[in-house]
Amino acid sequence: MDFASDLSVFYSDFSVSVTWTPKGGGTSVTGKALHRQPGMTVIGGDVIATDHTLRYPIATFANVRKGDTFQIGALSFTVRENPILQPRGLEALVPLSRT
């Protein structure tokens, strides 16, 4: 199974367009990512609050770091922590805060 091809189809169907700008300057990159809005989840009777997160293919945004920014629609977000690599190594997840 070609997971990279499967990801490409998945992101083309379910993602939003975002623009990444490195904190230290450089060229901005526009691509597709999954933006999760804040919310609350109940797990085993505990309420867990979530923040904005962005899941993206590493092939599109290869060098995201803490302090970089993502433009999602009209809103701007700062990357709060360095990326968390996802299981197959093709995607990463970052928590975001509004700027």
Secondary structure, 3 states (H helix, E strand, C coil): CCHHHHHHHHHHHHCEEEEEECCCCCCCEEEEEEEECCEEEEECCEEEEECCEEEEECCCCCCCCCCCEEEECCEEEEECCCCEECCCCCEEEEEEEEC
